[in-house]
Amino acid sequence: MDREIAKRLQWVRIYVETGHAGLVCARCGISRLTLRKWVTQYRETGEQRLQSHSQTPLNGQTGR
C-alpha cells in the first residue's frame, strides 16, 4: 500500500472511531473539507479512492 494512502486511511479510521472531525483535522493538519472528501470516498469505494489524483485538466492546459 502506498504511504500516502496509508496515512489517509489512518486519518479516516480515526475519524470513524471518534466522530470528531475537528480533532482529526487539527492533529493531521488537514481541512475539514479534505477529511469529508476522503471519508465519502472511503465509504463509497474503499481505500482505492484515497490515492492522490492529478489536479491538471485532462486537456493539458495550465491556465495561462
N, C-alpha and C positions, 0 to 999 in steps of 0.2 A: 504494500500500500504506500502510496506517495506520502511524504512527510506532511505536506500542506493539507491533504485530505484528512490525515490522522488528527491533526490539530483541530480542524474544523469539526470533525466528528466528535472529538472530546468536548469541545465547547457546546455543541448541540446537546450532547448527552447530559452535561452539567445543567443546562437549561431545563431539559425534560425532567430531570430528577428534582431540581429545586423550584422550578417555575418562576424564578426570579431573574428576569432579563437584565435589569439594571446591574445586579451583582456580576453576572457573566460578562457583560459588556465592559464594565469597569476593570474587571480582573484581566480580561483578554485584550483590551484596547481596541474594541470594535464598536461600531454604531449599532443601535437597536434595529435599524433598518436592515443592516447586513445580517445580523443574527436572525431576524424574522425571515429573511430570504432563504438562508441556509436551513432553518427549521422546516419551512414549507417544502423546499426541495427534498430534504431528507424524508419527510413524511410521504411525499408523492412517489419518489423513486428510489429511496435508499441512498446509500453512501456514494453511488456512482455520480450523482449530480453535484456533489460537493467539490468537485475539482474545478480549478480556475478555467474561465472561458475568456478568450481574447475579446477586448473591447473595440478592436479595429473593425470598421464596417466591412461587410462582405465584398463590396465593390472596390475596396482597396484605397479609397480616397481618404485623405487625412485632414480635411477641413482647413485648407489653405485660404 
